[in-house]
Amino acid sequence: MTNPDGPRYLQIRTWLVYAALLVLAVPWYWPADSTLLLLGMPAWVVTSVFVSLVISIYTAWLLLSHWPLPDDPFCDPGDNTDESTGEQL
């Protein structure tokens, strides 16, 4: 998949979606005295778990549909070295 703006996983929109989901996942906006229960758990727990699931699905979708392939001009197929060891793969 060729995109003139670069790989999709490096676009600003991708990172803005991650930032918005992170804001929703961290329950700092819930009132401290909230007693609302959903499924027998505090509502902030259910919300955090649900948004974490959405983050996981979004990440999987990005990786499955937009990961650079060897025929992608943004992918360097000549670099076959392991970054952690420097060994040729």
C-alpha positions as CSV (number, residue, x, y, z in Angstrom):
1,M,0.0,0.0,0.0
2,T,1.7,3.2,-1.1
3,N,0.8,6.5,0.5
4,P,2.4,9.8,-0.6
5,D,2.3,11.1,2.9
6,G,4.4,8.2,4.2
7,P,3.5,5.1,6.1
8,R,0.1,5.2,7.7
9,Y,1.5,4.2,11.1
10,L,3.6,7.3,11.1
11,Q,0.9,9.8,10.2
12,I,-0.2,12.4,12.8
13,R,-3.8,11.2,12.7
14,T,-2.7,7.8,14.0
15,W,-1.0,9.3,16.9
16,L,-3.9,11.7,17.6
17,V,-6.2,8.6,17.8
18,Y,-3.8,7.0,20.2
19,A,-3.7,10.1,22.4
20,A,-7.5,10.4,22.5
21,L,-7.8,6.8,23.4
22,L,-5.2,7.2,26.1
23,V,-7.1,10.1,27.6
24,L,-10.2,8.0,27.7
25,A,-8.5,4.9,29.1
26,V,-6.9,6.7,32.1
27,P,-9.7,7.4,34.6
28,W,-8.5,10.8,35.9
29,Y,-11.7,12.5,34.8
30,W,-13.9,10.3,37.0
31,P,-15.2,11.9,40.3
32,A,-13.5,10.5,43.3
33,D,-16.8,9.8,45.0
34,S,-18.4,8.0,42.0
35,T,-20.3,4.9,43.1
36,L,-21.7,3.9,39.7
37,L,-21.4,0.2,39.1
38,L,-21.4,-1.6,35.8
39,L,-21.3,-5.4,35.7
40,G,-20.5,-5.4,39.4
41,M,-17.4,-3.2,39.0
42,P,-16.9,0.5,39.3
43,A,-17.7,2.3,36.0
44,W,-14.2,3.7,35.6
45,V,-12.8,0.1,35.6
46,V,-15.2,-1.0,32.9
47,T,-14.5,2.1,30.8
48,S,-10.7,1.6,31.2
49,V,-10.9,-2.1,30.2
50,F,-13.1,-1.3,27.3
51,V,-10.9,1.5,25.9
52,S,-7.9,-0.7,26.4
53,L,-9.6,-3.3,24.2
54,V,-10.3,-0.6,21.6
55,I,-6.6,0.4,21.7
56,S,-5.6,-3.2,21.1
57,I,-8.1,-3.7,18.2
58,Y,-6.9,-0.4,16.6
59,T,-3.2,-1.5,16.9
60,A,-4.0,-4.9,15.4
61,W,-5.8,-3.2,12.6
62,L,-2.9,-0.9,11.9
63,L,-0.5,-3.7,11.9
64,L,-2.6,-6.0,9.7
65,S,-3.6,-3.5,7.1
66,H,-0.9,-0.9,7.0
67,W,2.4,-2.6,8.0
68,P,5.0,-1.9,5.3
69,L,5.6,-4.8,2.9
70,P,8.9,-5.5,1.1
71,D,7.5,-3.9,-2.1
72,D,6.6,-0.7,-0.2
73,P,9.0,2.1,-1.1
74,F,9.2,3.1,2.5
75,C,10.5,-0.3,3.5
76,D,14.2,-1.1,3.2
77,P,14.4,-4.8,2.2
78,G,18.2,-4.6,2.1
79,D,18.5,-4.1,5.8
80,N,18.4,-7.6,7.2
81,T,20.2,-7.1,10.4
82,D,18.9,-7.7,13.9
83,E,19.0,-4.3,15.7
84,S,19.6,-5.8,19.1
85,T,22.6,-7.9,18.1
86,G,23.7,-6.4,14.8
87,E,23.8,-9.9,13.3
88,Q,22.8,-10.6,9.7
89,L,19.4,-12.4,9.4
